């Protein structure tokens, strides 16, 4: 895979904080299921639910 500009990567909005975040290599296989921008938001989002 060729290098891409960060602006060319897909983005989503965090389900907890509402801020946009971009695709990361570590989420490559699971991008469809990623809902939170960080572990902190993921923990807070699960606690609120």
KAGI-V598846 format. One record per pair of residues at least 4 apart in sequence whose ideal C-beta (glycine too) atoms are under 7 Angstrom apart, sorted by the first residue. I is the first residue (numbers start at 1). J is the second residue. D is the distance in Angstrom with one decimal. If there is no record, write none. Layout:
BEGIN
[[I	J	D] [I	J	D]]
END
This chain:
BEGIN
[[4	8	4.5] [4	9	6.0] [6	22	6.2] [9	22	4.7] [9	23	4.4] [10	23	4.8] [11	20	5.1] [11	21	6.6] [11	22	5.0] [12	21	6.2] [12	34	6.7] [13	18	6.1] [13	20	5.5] [14	18	6.1] [14	19	5.3] [14	21	5.9] [14	36	5.5] [14	37	4.0] [14	41	5.4] [15	35	4.4] [15	36	5.9] [15	45	5.7] [16	36	5.7] [16	41	3.9] [16	44	5.4] [16	45	4.0] [17	37	6.6] [17	41	5.4] [19	37	6.2] [21	37	3.8] [23	27	6.3] [23	31	6.2] [27	31	5.0] [27	34	5.0] [30	34	6.1] [36	41	4.2] [36	42	4.1] [36	45	5.7] [37	41	5.4] [38	42	6.9] [39	43	6.3] [40	44	6.3] [41	45	5.8] [42	46	6.5] [43	47	6.3] [44	48	6.3] [45	49	6.5]]
END
